[in-house]
Amino acid sequence: MAEEQSSGCSPEACSSCAHAGTCESKKADMRAPANAYSQVKKVIGVISGKGGVGKSMVTASLARMMTEQGYTVGILDADITGPSIPKMYGVHENAMGSDEGMFPCIAKDGTKIMSVNLLLERESDPVIWRGPVIAGVVTQFWTDVMWGDLDFLLVDMPPGTGDVPLTVFQSLPVDGVVIVTSPQDLVQMIVKKAYNMAKQMNIPVIGIVENYSYLECPECGKRISVFGESHIDEIAEELGIEVLGKMPIDPQLSEMVESEKFYEVQNKYLKNITEKFQ
């Protein structure tokens, strides 16, 4: 299939394909043009092999860290059926548009956000769309949204390796991805799925962030491995990638999410990551 060939294949498979030698040009042609009013320097995808690992929490934490360092940041919420970024930032108004495109909503810390929740009449309305429609909306968030001048655009992807991650990798100029995981028994297989998809799409893997890594006792400071002992260091070494941080179960971060004040968060668990994005 043409999609499989454009997503990266082995030389042996390519040599027997009717499209041999054209994969790279076909891949370049599939990238959708950015909106004329967008000047985005770096596009970073945040992915996970399974749900429930706190991927949106990590995405927002990365955005906060970069904003604190003086960078201009946007978040493209590509998790169409489970959007959470706007609520975390306390953004509830509807996105506005003009003949030139849509304006992203702006959080109190200056982060620009586009999410399907900003287009619905009611935030609680379910998005009951088939995969191709969802993928088309994600592409429109790139082509039709006037992001303006951004140093970084973070793309919060849905979990897994389905339509939306494939669309993002093929349609957006993704400079690299961060894999989010948690310390559970299935983590090795799940991380490898996400890693292998990125590699097959020729997208650099910047590193791994482990969320829910531990719980720190407020009385004695002892670290409790709620979800089991971490094996992320061994997995990262096997894959030849870097562990970018280990985020614990932090009640203060959870409170910021519930109070919709994530724009005030200072995440001390992710350090010196921005230089990896350059």
C-alpha positions as CSV (number, residue, x, y, z in Angstrom):
1,M,0.0,0.0,0.0
2,A,1.2,3.5,-0.7
3,E,0.6,4.6,2.9
4,E,2.9,1.8,4.1
5,Q,5.6,2.7,1.6
6,S,5.5,6.3,2.5
7,S,5.8,5.5,6.2
8,G,9.2,4.1,5.9
9,C,10.1,0.6,4.7
10,S,13.1,-1.7,4.3
11,P,15.3,-1.5,1.2
12,E,14.4,-5.1,0.3
13,A,10.7,-4.3,0.4
14,C,11.1,-1.1,-1.5
15,S,13.1,-2.8,-4.3
16,S,10.1,-5.0,-5.2
17,C,7.5,-2.2,-5.0
18,A,6.0,-0.4,-8.1
19,H,6.7,2.9,-6.4
20,A,10.4,2.1,-5.7
21,G,12.5,5.2,-5.4
22,T,9.6,7.6,-4.9
23,C,8.8,7.1,-1.2
24,E,10.6,10.2,0.1
25,S,9.1,12.5,-2.5
26,K,5.6,11.0,-1.9
27,K,6.1,11.6,1.8
28,A,7.1,15.2,1.3
29,D,4.0,15.8,-0.9
30,M,1.7,14.5,1.8
31,R,2.7,17.2,4.2
32,A,-0.1,19.8,4.5
33,P,0.8,23.5,4.1
34,A,0.7,25.5,7.3
35,N,-1.7,28.4,7.5
36,A,-0.2,31.5,5.9
37,Y,-0.3,33.3,9.2
38,S,1.6,30.6,11.1
39,Q,5.4,30.7,11.6
40,V,6.2,27.6,13.7
41,K,9.8,26.8,14.3
42,K,9.5,23.3,15.9
43,V,6.7,20.8,16.0
44,I,7.0,18.2,18.8
45,G,4.6,15.3,19.1
46,V,3.7,13.8,22.5
47,I,2.7,10.1,22.1
48,S,1.9,7.0,24.1
49,G,1.3,3.4,23.2
50,K,-1.7,3.2,25.5
51,G,-4.2,5.4,27.3
52,G,-4.2,6.4,31.0
53,V,-0.5,7.3,31.3
54,G,-1.0,11.1,31.7
55,K,0.1,12.1,28.3
56,S,-1.8,15.4,28.4
57,M,-0.3,16.2,31.8
58,V,3.1,15.7,30.3
59,T,2.3,17.8,27.3
60,A,1.0,20.7,29.4
61,S,4.0,20.3,31.7
62,L,6.4,20.6,28.8
63,A,4.5,23.6,27.5
64,R,4.7,25.3,30.9
65,M,8.4,24.6,31.2
66,M,9.2,26.2,27.8
67,T,6.9,29.1,28.5
68,E,8.7,29.7,31.8
69,Q,12.0,29.8,29.8
70,G,10.6,32.6,27.6
71,Y,9.6,30.6,24.5
72,T,6.3,31.1,22.7
73,V,4.4,27.9,22.8
74,G,1.2,26.4,21.3
75,I,-0.6,23.1,22.0
76,L,-2.5,21.4,19.2
77,D,-4.9,19.0,21.0
78,A,-5.1,16.1,18.6
79,D,-7.0,13.9,21.1
80,I,-10.3,14.7,19.4
81,T,-12.5,12.2,21.2
82,G,-10.9,12.9,24.6
83,P,-9.7,16.5,24.7
84,S,-8.5,17.8,28.1
85,I,-6.0,20.5,27.4
86,P,-8.4,23.5,27.4
87,K,-10.0,22.6,30.7
88,M,-6.6,22.1,32.4
89,Y,-5.8,25.7,31.4
90,G,-9.3,27.1,32.3
91,V,-10.0,27.9,28.7
92,H,-13.8,27.6,27.9
93,E,-14.6,30.1,25.3
94,N,-15.2,29.2,21.7
95,A,-12.5,29.7,19.1
96,M,-13.2,32.5,16.7
97,G,-12.4,32.7,13.0
98,S,-12.0,35.0,10.0
99,D,-11.7,34.6,6.2
100,E,-8.0,33.8,6.8
101,G,-8.6,31.0,9.3
102,M,-9.2,30.2,13.0
103,F,-7.6,32.0,15.9
104,P,-6.3,29.7,18.7
105,C,-7.5,30.5,22.2
106,I,-4.9,32.0,24.5
107,A,-4.4,30.8,28.1
108,K,-3.4,33.1,30.9
109,D,0.2,32.3,30.6
110,G,0.2,33.0,26.8
111,T,0.0,29.4,25.6
112,K,-2.0,29.2,22.4
113,I,-4.4,26.3,22.3
114,M,-6.6,24.7,19.7
115,S,-8.9,21.8,20.6
116,V,-12.2,20.4,19.4
117,N,-13.7,21.4,22.7
118,L,-13.2,25.0,21.6
119,L,-15.5,24.4,18.6
120,L,-18.4,22.5,20.3
121,E,-21.6,24.2,21.4
122,R,-21.2,22.4,24.7
123,E,-18.0,21.0,26.1
124,S,-19.8,17.8,27.3
125,D,-21.0,17.0,23.7
126,P,-19.5,13.7,22.6
127,V,-17.5,13.6,19.3
128,I,-18.9,10.6,17.5
129,W,-16.9,10.7,14.3
130,R,-15.2,8.1,12.2
131,G,-11.4,7.9,11.9
132,P,-11.1,9.8,8.6
133,V,-13.2,12.7,9.8
134,I,-11.2,13.0,13.0
135,A,-7.9,12.8,11.0
136,G,-9.2,15.6,8.8
137,V,-10.0,17.8,11.7
138,V,-6.5,17.4,13.1
139,T,-5.0,18.4,9.7
140,Q,-7.3,21.5,9.7
141,F,-5.9,22.4,13.1
142,W,-2.6,22.8,11.2
143,T,-3.7,24.3,7.9
144,D,-6.6,26.5,9.1
145,V,-5.4,27.8,12.5
146,M,-3.4,31.0,12.5
147,W,-0.8,30.1,15.1
148,G,1.3,33.2,14.5
149,D,4.9,33.1,15.7
150,L,5.7,30.1,17.8
151,D,9.0,28.6,19.0
152,F,7.3,25.3,19.7
153,L,4.0,23.7,18.8
154,L,3.3,20.6,20.9
155,V,0.9,18.1,19.5
156,D,-1.0,16.1,22.2
157,M,-1.9,12.9,20.3
158,P,-4.4,10.2,21.2
159,P,-3.0,7.0,22.5
160,G,-2.1,4.1,20.2
161,T,-0.9,3.9,16.6
162,G,-4.1,4.6,14.7
163,D,-5.4,7.1,12.2
164,V,-4.6,10.3,14.1
165,P,-0.9,9.6,14.9
166,L,-0.5,8.4,11.3
167,T,-2.1,11.6,10.0
168,V,0.1,13.8,12.2
169,F,3.3,12.1,11.2
170,Q,2.4,12.3,7.5
171,S,0.8,15.7,7.3
172,L,2.7,17.8,9.8
173,P,6.4,18.6,9.8
174,V,7.1,16.8,13.0
175,D,10.6,17.4,14.2
176,G,10.6,14.8,17.0
177,V,8.4,13.0,19.5
178,V,8.4,12.4,23.2
179,I,7.0,9.0,24.4
180,V,5.0,9.0,27.6
181,T,4.7,5.8,29.6
182,S,4.2,4.5,33.1
183,P,5.9,1.8,35.2
184,Q,3.7,-1.2,34.5
185,D,4.4,-4.7,33.4
186,L,3.3,-4.1,29.8
187,V,5.4,-1.0,29.5
188,Q,8.2,-2.6,27.5
189,M,5.9,-3.8,24.7
190,I,3.9,-0.5,24.7
191,V,6.9,1.7,24.5
192,K,8.4,-0.4,21.7
193,K,5.1,0.0,19.7
194,A,5.2,3.8,20.0
195,Y,9.0,3.8,19.3
196,N,8.7,1.5,16.2
197,M,5.9,3.6,14.7
198,A,7.9,6.8,15.0
199,K,10.9,5.0,13.5
200,Q,8.9,3.6,10.6
201,M,7.6,7.1,9.9
202,N,11.2,8.5,10.0
203,I,10.4,10.7,13.0
204,P,13.2,11.2,15.6
205,V,12.4,10.0,19.1
206,I,13.7,12.6,21.5
207,G,13.2,10.5,24.6
208,I,10.9,9.0,27.2
209,V,9.0,10.5,30.1
210,E,7.8,8.2,32.8
211,N,4.7,9.4,34.5
212,Y,3.2,8.0,37.8
213,S,6.8,6.9,38.5
214,Y,6.3,6.8,42.3
215,L,4.5,8.4,45.2
216,E,6.5,10.3,47.8
217,C,5.3,9.9,51.4
218,P,4.6,13.4,52.8
219,E,5.6,12.3,56.2
220,C,8.9,10.5,55.7
221,G,9.8,11.2,52.1
222,K,10.0,7.5,51.2
223,R,9.3,6.8,47.5
224,I,6.5,4.2,47.0
225,S,6.3,2.4,43.7
226,V,2.5,2.3,43.4
227,F,2.5,0.8,39.9
228,G,5.5,-1.5,40.4
229,E,9.2,-0.9,40.0
230,S,10.4,1.2,37.1
231,H,12.2,-0.5,34.2
232,I,12.3,2.6,32.0
233,D,16.1,3.0,32.3
234,E,16.7,-0.5,30.9
235,I,14.2,0.0,28.1
236,A,15.7,3.3,27.2
237,E,19.2,1.8,27.1
238,E,17.9,-1.1,24.9
239,L,16.3,1.3,22.4
240,G,19.2,3.8,22.5
241,I,17.1,6.8,23.7
242,E,17.1,9.1,26.7
243,V,15.0,9.2,29.8
244,L,13.9,12.8,29.9
245,G,12.3,12.7,33.3
246,K,10.4,10.6,35.9
247,M,7.2,12.3,37.2
248,P,5.7,11.1,40.4
249,I,2.0,11.0,41.5
250,D,2.0,14.6,42.7
251,P,-1.2,15.8,44.4
252,Q,-0.3,19.4,43.7
253,L,-0.2,18.8,40.0
254,S,-3.6,17.0,40.2
255,E,-5.0,20.0,42.2
256,M,-3.8,22.4,39.5
257,V,-5.7,20.3,36.9
258,E,-8.9,20.1,38.9
259,S,-8.8,23.9,39.7
260,E,-8.1,24.6,36.0
261,K,-4.9,26.6,36.8
262,F,-2.3,24.6,35.0
263,Y,-1.0,27.9,33.7
264,E,0.6,28.4,37.1
265,V,2.4,25.1,37.3
266,Q,6.2,24.9,37.7
267,N,7.1,21.3,37.0
268,K,10.3,20.4,38.8
269,Y,10.5,16.9,37.5
270,L,11.3,17.8,33.9
271,K,14.6,19.6,33.6
272,N,16.8,20.7,30.7
273,I,14.5,19.1,28.2
274,T,14.2,22.2,26.0
275,E,17.7,21.9,24.8
276,K,16.8,18.4,23.4
277,F,14.2,20.0,21.2
278,Q,16.6,22.3,19.4
